[in-house]
Amino acid sequence: MKFEELDKCWQKVFELGWESYREGNLPIGAIITDPEGNVLSSGRNRYIVSKRFPNCKVDHAETECIQELDIGKYPDLKSYTLYTSMEPCPMCIGTIIMSNLKKVKVAAHDSWAGASDICLKNNYAQKKCVEVEFADDLLANVQIALQGSVELRINGTESEVYKSFMEVYPLGAAAAYKIYSEKLLEPFTGMSAPEAFAIVGELLEAQSE
């Protein structure tokens, strides 16, 4: 699948994630849309490099996206959908629950820090009735290929996060290793999101043969 064939919402999410990747952050993007698919707010991961807060460890795509939503202008929170390229962590899923958003669409499961199960296991969260929907394997493996390569670049092949990705998405993890070892997406600047998506898509196709 070509980047241009993706749903417009997912295109925006991956563009934001790629922007973070180019800055040296985790490639995670998030948007909030109304029922017609109009983008009301956006955010991206700044977990490693951030100028927004002194403590960048809490500067996640989903929390930024929710903080940037103008609820005075867009008050109908229960009708909106949050799209994110990676399953929200405990902090982000908690922020989603407390913000009164009801629909979340996710590209990839996060076998290391994903916490969407809180929506089903926590008594308060159950009352909020948040629906979490995961996308198909293509989007998931693209995300894992990108994020896995960052984990490898930072922590090497002994990365516990990368190992957890291998267990759930072996195809994406294999592509991540190739990106990392052959430096296929470096330098991080100068390449567009569609170009990066095409490279990753070719890697995934080759890995599946």
Contacts in CASP RR format, 6 or more apart in sequence:
PFRMAT RR
TARGET T0000
AUTHOR 0000-0000-0000
METHOD contacts of the structure
MODEL  1
MKFEELDKCWQKVFELGWESYREGNLPIGAIITDPEGNVLSSGRNRYIVS
KRFPNCKVDHAETECIQELDIGKYPDLKSYTLYTSMEPCPMCIGTIIMSN
LKKVKVAAHDSWAGASDICLKNNYAQKKCVEVEFADDLLANVQIALQGSV
ELRINGTESEVYKSFMEVYPLGAAAAYKIYSEKLLEPFTGMSAPEAFAIV
GELLEAQSE
1 138 0 8 1.000
2 194 0 8 1.000
2 197 0 8 1.000
2 198 0 8 1.000
3 11 0 8 1.000
3 14 0 8 1.000
3 193 0 8 1.000
3 194 0 8 1.000
3 197 0 8 1.000
3 198 0 8 1.000
4 11 0 8 1.000
4 194 0 8 1.000
6 14 0 8 1.000
6 139 0 8 1.000
8 37 0 8 1.000
9 31 0 8 1.000
9 33 0 8 1.000
9 37 0 8 1.000
9 39 0 8 1.000
9 83 0 8 1.000
9 105 0 8 1.000
10 83 0 8 1.000
10 107 0 8 1.000
10 135 0 8 1.000
10 139 0 8 1.000
11 193 0 8 1.000
12 31 0 8 1.000
12 39 0 8 1.000
12 42 0 8 1.000
12 83 0 8 1.000
13 29 0 8 1.000
13 30 0 8 1.000
13 31 0 8 1.000
13 83 0 8 1.000
13 84 0 8 1.000
13 85 0 8 1.000
13 107 0 8 1.000
14 29 0 8 1.000
14 85 0 8 1.000
14 107 0 8 1.000
14 142 0 8 1.000
14 193 0 8 1.000
14 197 0 8 1.000
15 193 0 8 1.000
16 29 0 8 1.000
16 30 0 8 1.000
16 31 0 8 1.000
16 42 0 8 1.000
16 43 0 8 1.000
16 44 0 8 1.000
16 61 0 8 1.000
16 85 0 8 1.000
17 27 0 8 1.000
17 28 0 8 1.000
17 29 0 8 1.000
17 44 0 8 1.000
17 45 0 8 1.000
17 61 0 8 1.000
17 85 0 8 1.000
17 146 0 8 1.000
17 193 0 8 1.000
18 27 0 8 1.000
18 146 0 8 1.000
18 192 0 8 1.000
18 193 0 8 1.000
18 196 0 8 1.000
18 197 0 8 1.000
19 44 0 8 1.000
19 193 0 8 1.000
20 26 0 8 1.000
20 27 0 8 1.000
20 28 0 8 1.000
20 29 0 8 1.000
20 44 0 8 1.000
20 45 0 8 1.000
20 46 0 8 1.000
20 61 0 8 1.000
21 27 0 8 1.000
21 146 0 8 1.000
21 150 0 8 1.000
21 185 0 8 1.000
21 188 0 8 1.000
21 196 0 8 1.000
22 188 0 8 1.000
22 189 0 8 1.000
22 190 0 8 1.000
22 191 0 8 1.000
23 46 0 8 1.000
23 49 0 8 1.000
23 188 0 8 1.000
24 48 0 8 1.000
24 49 0 8 1.000
24 150 0 8 1.000
24 188 0 8 1.000
25 44 0 8 1.000
25 45 0 8 1.000
25 46 0 8 1.000
25 47 0 8 1.000
25 48 0 8 1.000
25 49 0 8 1.000
25 50 0 8 1.000
25 150 0 8 1.000
26 45 0 8 1.000
26 47 0 8 1.000
26 48 0 8 1.000
26 86 0 8 1.000
26 147 0 8 1.000
26 150 0 8 1.000
27 45 0 8 1.000
27 85 0 8 1.000
27 143 0 8 1.000
27 146 0 8 1.000
27 147 0 8 1.000
27 150 0 8 1.000
28 44 0 8 1.000
28 45 0 8 1.000
28 60 0 8 1.000
28 61 0 8 1.000
28 84 0 8 1.000
28 85 0 8 1.000
28 86 0 8 1.000
28 147 0 8 1.000
29 42 0 8 1.000
29 43 0 8 1.000
29 44 0 8 1.000
29 45 0 8 1.000
29 61 0 8 1.000
29 65 0 8 1.000
29 84 0 8 1.000
29 85 0 8 1.000
30 42 0 8 1.000
30 43 0 8 1.000
30 44 0 8 1.000
30 61 0 8 1.000
30 62 0 8 1.000
30 64 0 8 1.000
30 65 0 8 1.000
30 82 0 8 1.000
30 83 0 8 1.000
30 84 0 8 1.000
30 85 0 8 1.000
31 39 0 8 1.000
31 40 0 8 1.000
31 41 0 8 1.000
31 42 0 8 1.000
31 43 0 8 1.000
31 65 0 8 1.000
31 82 0 8 1.000
31 83 0 8 1.000
32 39 0 8 1.000
32 40 0 8 1.000
32 41 0 8 1.000
32 42 0 8 1.000
32 65 0 8 1.000
32 66 0 8 1.000
32 69 0 8 1.000
32 80 0 8 1.000
32 81 0 8 1.000
32 82 0 8 1.000
32 83 0 8 1.000
32 101 0 8 1.000
33 39 0 8 1.000
33 40 0 8 1.000
33 80 0 8 1.000
33 81 0 8 1.000
33 83 0 8 1.000
34 40 0 8 1.000
34 74 0 8 1.000
34 76 0 8 1.000
34 79 0 8 1.000
34 80 0 8 1.000
35 79 0 8 1.000
35 80 0 8 1.000
35 81 0 8 1.000
37 81 0 8 1.000
40 69 0 8 1.000
40 70 0 8 1.000
40 74 0 8 1.000
40 80 0 8 1.000
41 65 0 8 1.000
41 66 0 8 1.000
41 68 0 8 1.000
41 69 0 8 1.000
41 70 0 8 1.000
41 74 0 8 1.000
42 65 0 8 1.000
42 68 0 8 1.000
43 61 0 8 1.000
43 62 0 8 1.000
43 64 0 8 1.000
43 65 0 8 1.000
43 68 0 8 1.000
44 61 0 8 1.000
44 64 0 8 1.000
45 59 0 8 1.000
45 60 0 8 1.000
45 61 0 8 1.000
46 52 0 8 1.000
46 56 0 8 1.000
46 59 0 8 1.000
46 64 0 8 1.000
47 56 0 8 1.000
47 57 0 8 1.000
47 59 0 8 1.000
47 60 0 8 1.000
48 56 0 8 1.000
48 154 0 8 1.000
49 56 0 8 1.000
50 56 0 8 1.000
50 59 0 8 1.000
52 59 0 8 1.000
52 64 0 8 1.000
53 59 0 8 1.000
58 91 0 8 1.000
60 89 0 8 1.000
60 91 0 8 1.000
60 92 0 8 1.000
61 84 0 8 1.000
61 85 0 8 1.000
61 86 0 8 1.000
61 92 0 8 1.000
62 82 0 8 1.000
62 84 0 8 1.000
62 88 0 8 1.000
62 92 0 8 1.000
62 95 0 8 1.000
62 96 0 8 1.000
63 91 0 8 1.000
63 92 0 8 1.000
63 95 0 8 1.000
65 82 0 8 1.000
65 84 0 8 1.000
66 82 0 8 1.000
66 95 0 8 1.000
66 96 0 8 1.000
66 99 0 8 1.000
66 101 0 8 1.000
69 99 0 8 1.000
71 77 0 8 1.000
74 80 0 8 1.000
77 99 0 8 1.000
77 100 0 8 1.000
77 101 0 8 1.000
77 102 0 8 1.000
78 100 0 8 1.000
78 101 0 8 1.000
78 102 0 8 1.000
79 102 0 8 1.000
80 101 0 8 1.000
80 102 0 8 1.000
80 103 0 8 1.000
81 101 0 8 1.000
81 103 0 8 1.000
81 104 0 8 1.000
81 105 0 8 1.000
82 96 0 8 1.000
82 101 0 8 1.000
82 103 0 8 1.000
82 104 0 8 1.000
82 105 0 8 1.000
83 104 0 8 1.000
83 105 0 8 1.000
83 106 0 8 1.000
84 92 0 8 1.000
84 104 0 8 1.000
84 105 0 8 1.000
84 106 0 8 1.000
84 107 0 8 1.000
85 106 0 8 1.000
85 107 0 8 1.000
85 108 0 8 1.000
85 139 0 8 1.000
85 143 0 8 1.000
86 106 0 8 1.000
86 107 0 8 1.000
86 108 0 8 1.000
86 110 0 8 1.000
86 114 0 8 1.000
86 143 0 8 1.000
86 147 0 8 1.000
87 106 0 8 1.000
87 108 0 8 1.000
87 109 0 8 1.000
87 110 0 8 1.000
87 113 0 8 1.000
87 114 0 8 1.000
87 115 0 8 1.000
87 116 0 8 1.000
87 134 0 8 1.000
88 94 0 8 1.000
88 96 0 8 1.000
88 104 0 8 1.000
88 106 0 8 1.000
88 110 0 8 1.000
88 114 0 8 1.000
88 115 0 8 1.000
88 116 0 8 1.000
89 110 0 8 1.000
89 113 0 8 1.000
89 114 0 8 1.000
89 115 0 8 1.000
90 113 0 8 1.000
90 114 0 8 1.000
90 115 0 8 1.000
90 118 0 8 1.000
92 115 0 8 1.000
93 114 0 8 1.000
93 115 0 8 1.000
93 116 0 8 1.000
93 118 0 8 1.000
93 119 0 8 1.000
94 115 0 8 1.000
94 118 0 8 1.000
94 125 0 8 1.000
96 104 0 8 1.000
96 130 0 8 1.000
97 118 0 8 1.000
97 119 0 8 1.000
97 124 0 8 1.000
97 125 0 8 1.000
97 128 0 8 1.000
97 130 0 8 1.000
100 128 0 8 1.000
101 130 0 8 1.000
102 128 0 8 1.000
102 129 0 8 1.000
102 130 0 8 1.000
102 131 0 8 1.000
103 130 0 8 1.000
103 131 0 8 1.000
103 133 0 8 1.000
104 116 0 8 1.000
104 130 0 8 1.000
104 131 0 8 1.000
104 132 0 8 1.000
104 133 0 8 1.000
105 132 0 8 1.000
105 133 0 8 1.000
105 134 0 8 1.000
105 135 0 8 1.000
106 116 0 8 1.000
106 132 0 8 1.000
106 133 0 8 1.000
106 134 0 8 1.000
106 135 0 8 1.000
107 134 0 8 1.000
107 135 0 8 1.000
107 139 0 8 1.000
107 140 0 8 1.000
107 142 0 8 1.000
107 143 0 8 1.000
108 134 0 8 1.000
108 135 0 8 1.000
108 139 0 8 1.000
108 140 0 8 1.000
108 141 0 8 1.000
108 143 0 8 1.000
108 144 0 8 1.000
108 147 0 8 1.000
108 169 0 8 1.000
109 134 0 8 1.000
109 140 0 8 1.000
109 168 0 8 1.000
109 169 0 8 1.000
111 164 0 8 1.000
111 165 0 8 1.000
111 167 0 8 1.000
111 168 0 8 1.000
112 160 0 8 1.000
112 161 0 8 1.000
112 164 0 8 1.000
112 165 0 8 1.000
113 161 0 8 1.000
116 132 0 8 1.000
118 125 0 8 1.000
119 125 0 8 1.000
119 126 0 8 1.000
119 128 0 8 1.000
119 130 0 8 1.000
119 132 0 8 1.000
120 126 0 8 1.000
134 140 0 8 1.000
137 169 0 8 1.000
137 171 0 8 1.000
138 204 0 8 1.000
140 169 0 8 1.000
141 169 0 8 1.000
141 171 0 8 1.000
141 172 0 8 1.000
141 175 0 8 1.000
141 204 0 8 1.000
142 172 0 8 1.000
142 197 0 8 1.000
142 200 0 8 1.000
142 201 0 8 1.000
142 204 0 8 1.000
144 165 0 8 1.000
144 168 0 8 1.000
144 169 0 8 1.000
144 172 0 8 1.000
144 173 0 8 1.000
144 175 0 8 1.000
144 176 0 8 1.000
145 172 0 8 1.000
145 173 0 8 1.000
145 175 0 8 1.000
145 176 0 8 1.000
145 179 0 8 1.000
145 200 0 8 1.000
145 201 0 8 1.000
145 203 0 8 1.000
145 204 0 8 1.000
146 176 0 8 1.000
146 179 0 8 1.000
146 185 0 8 1.000
146 196 0 8 1.000
146 200 0 8 1.000
147 165 0 8 1.000
147 176 0 8 1.000
148 161 0 8 1.000
148 162 0 8 1.000
148 165 0 8 1.000
148 172 0 8 1.000
148 173 0 8 1.000
148 176 0 8 1.000
148 180 0 8 1.000
149 176 0 8 1.000
149 177 0 8 1.000
149 179 0 8 1.000
149 180 0 8 1.000
149 185 0 8 1.000
151 159 0 8 1.000
151 161 0 8 1.000
151 162 0 8 1.000
151 165 0 8 1.000
151 176 0 8 1.000
152 159 0 8 1.000
152 162 0 8 1.000
152 176 0 8 1.000
152 177 0 8 1.000
152 180 0 8 1.000
153 180 0 8 1.000
155 161 0 8 1.000
155 162 0 8 1.000
156 162 0 8 1.000
156 180 0 8 1.000
157 177 0 8 1.000
162 173 0 8 1.000
162 176 0 8 1.000
165 172 0 8 1.000
165 173 0 8 1.000
165 176 0 8 1.000
166 173 0 8 1.000
171 204 0 8 1.000
171 207 0 8 1.000
171 208 0 8 1.000
172 204 0 8 1.000
172 207 0 8 1.000
174 207 0 8 1.000
175 200 0 8 1.000
175 201 0 8 1.000
175 203 0 8 1.000
175 204 0 8 1.000
175 207 0 8 1.000
178 184 0 8 1.000
178 203 0 8 1.000
178 207 0 8 1.000
179 185 0 8 1.000
179 200 0 8 1.000
179 203 0 8 1.000
184 199 0 8 1.000
184 203 0 8 1.000
185 191 0 8 1.000
185 196 0 8 1.000
185 199 0 8 1.000
END
